[in-house]
Amino acid sequence: MHAAKERIRLRIYLAIFGFVLVLGTIGFMFAEHLSAIDAIYFTIVTIATVGYGDISPATPAGKALAVILIVTGVGTFVSTLATATEVFLNRREYQTRQQKLQMIVGLFFSEAGCELLTHGVRADQQSVFLQNSLAIDANWSSKDFDRARQRLESHDFAIRHNNLDLRSLRTQLESQGPMLVRLMESPYLLEHEAFTDLLIATLHLKEELQFRQDLSHLPESDREHLAGDVRRFYQLAANQWLHYVEHLQTHYPFLYSLAVRTNPFVPEACPLIRSA
């Protein structure tokens, strides 16, 4: 929101500065009988307060116009320059924050997320659909990723609770508990609501499983409830994983290659490099 306001303010200053520049150029051309290039030159040196002295207004109208340009143009010029610098610096800072955030997302998937996704894939009633939709390869383009996102939006993410290995899922979540808590402490999460929701869903699933001592004799209704928690995590993680691997393809091709070979949605995925 703050960045958007800065861009709007910059556009306003640029519009005002352009108007003053055009007004000054046309005014000096008529008042001082200058050529277009000399009028532009004099307008700019006046607004910038450089004042080389090689051209100066000789008529009353030219002097009045110079006063108007100094009063209105100097402030606009300085404000435009300051705002442009601020926008540039804030954009670089934003890009740095986004890069650090993607490192956190990558840590989540490398340490826990991809393995947790396999639990959802094994219990997914339509896992073949996702396998076909998310079978990324080295030749994927932005259009391929857009189509995959559209397919994810239409996917039901229906979980068969009987196919869930709740004990294994609980063990894995417990082992990654400290890491998940540390990720939640990162200030960069404020930049990414979707990933924050994913972490909250993961921690909630962990807590739900921890409160059940005996996972082998749960009533049907409770298994359905846990399947709903898995579904919530599964849907959020699948969407976030797709965004993350697209980021890797653009910025880190070597990490993208590994993501292709360890795709959690493809059962036969293998990290080994095999000869053709």
Buried (B, 14 or more C-beta within 10 A) or exposed (E): EEEEEBBEBBEBBBEBBEEBBEBBBBBBBEBBEBEEEBBBBBBBBBBEEEEEEEBEBEEEBBBEBBEBBBEBBBBBBBBBEEBBEEBEEBEEEEEEBBEEBBEBBBBBBBBBBBBBBBBBBBBBEEBEBBBEBBBBEEEBEEEEBEEBBEBBEEBEBEBEBEBBBBEEBBEBBEEBBEEBEEBEEBEBBEBBEEBBBBBBBBBEBBEBBEEBEEBEEBEEEBBEBBBEBBBBBBBBBBBBBBBBBBBBBEEBEEBBBBBBBBBBBBEEBEEEEEEE
